[in-house]
């Protein structure tokens, strides 16, 4: 088993190391508007250069934030499709892993 690269943490304390697309889908599906309103994914390091988060919106959708300081990226979008969010974040995070190699 390789070293952890990044982790996904939800407000309720759930954590998944190196989450797959399916794991992200499950974590986002478990979000609610009372005590588990967000998931944050970032590298396991003291001062991470990127992160992404998914938070519940009042309109029954999700706000997605992607931030990468090394690429000067900061994007905020909204979506109602958990499938699309999990797939898009998996692709986005894979690009960070490739550039870190």
RAQUIKA-V47412 format. One record per pair of residues at least 24 apart in sequence whose C-alpha atoms are under 7 Angstrom apart, sorted by the first residue. I is the first residue (numbers start at 1). GAP is how many residues later the second one is. Records with the same first field share a line. If there is no record, write none. Layout:
I=GAP ; GAP
This chain:
5=38 ; 39
6=35 ; 36 ; 37 ; 38
7=34 ; 35 ; 36 ; 37
8=31 ; 32 ; 33 ; 34
9=30 ; 31 ; 32
10=26 ; 28 ; 29 ; 30
11=25 ; 26 ; 27 ; 28
12=24
21=65 ; 66 ; 69
24=62
25=57 ; 58 ; 61
28=54
31=25
32=24
